Amino acid sequence: MIRAYKFLMRPTVRQAQALAEMLRDHCSLYNAALQERRDAWRHASKTSVTYGMQSAQLKEIRAFDPERQGRWSFSSQQATLRRLDKAFAAFFRRVKAGETPGCPRFRGVNRFDTVDFPKDGDGCRWNSTPHDATTRVRFQGVGHVKVNQHRAMAGRVRTLSVKREGRKWFVVLSVEQEQPEPLPATGSMVGIDLGIANFLADSNGDFVPNPRHGRKAAAKLAAAQQALSRFPRRKATGRTANHQRAVDKVARLHGKVRRQRLDHAHKTALGLVRAHDVIAHEDLKIRNMSKTPAPKPDPGRPGTFLPNGAAAKAGLNKSINEAGWGVFLTILHAKAESAGREVIAVDPRNTSRTCPECGHTAKENRPTQEKFHCVACGHTAHADTVAATNVLRAGLVRRNANPA
């Protein structure tokens, strides 16, 4: 199996400058390749430029500009061109599917934060100084950079990536490992219902509170963004020291909230995987749930619109995004696969309106957000617990219908 590891790097001042220059030059290569594709398509001949054609030009580009493009790994530059090719492939796929296409756009230097190295030993080397007690990673044009390897790592390193987050630098490794031994069976099965008031409710009646890290940091973040708004918009090279400090503070606060959300998701998913053999959850379409309501034109007054609840929906959308359901479900599936557990996604329709005792389904069964009261048999319970119970039942039905 393939597992990713992310470690903090501690470059020197010169190494950090070289890493920033590497990102800048890869960004320039990405934008130039994008411009070439756009110009070729706008030409009367409607020429298509492929990855192979652009990759074949790298040798000439590196010879023409040895001070910048010639400094870096040839394979990493190929990976950058391949990244653009994937963006165009996804664009054409969305066009064919009738979705909103979203053509690939040019990247600013401050928004191009990752460089990939397709193979360990080709332009990069993990643990480049094995005789030294300190772990280091070597990058072509940068040198041997110290790494804070905070956890043990087993397996063969396949690819490396350099990632910039604010003022910090990270190395991300994809490692090929043997399939781990599955966790001992517990004989337990559970259904979970994701929510906003409570982050998670399970079919056993237990709840995981919603930490609301974003809301707790909202006051500090608002003050930092207000301080940043006093400065005129400038590129990084044109900012004063105070302006850059304001930018870094906003990025630091956003990064802290993101790490807190990830930490909560990892710990919650790990608890579920350790305690249960089968985990059923709702197959949520989060992007559709957090869409902005469509405008409602007023037929009596052309050019005006009727109220569509956009203000209230904006608050709900913010709460949905803050909860981080998508991140949690991705982590849950990854941990379950490593532990040999089974995760089942089921249709969420009417899970909180169906009585688990008599099976009666009605909107009136849920008079409030938290209360469930069946109008047919009188069964009462917490609405989220009822939903989790129905999710578990639906998951077991699907599991029995499609045995492994």
Disulfide bonds with the S-S distance in Angstrom:
none
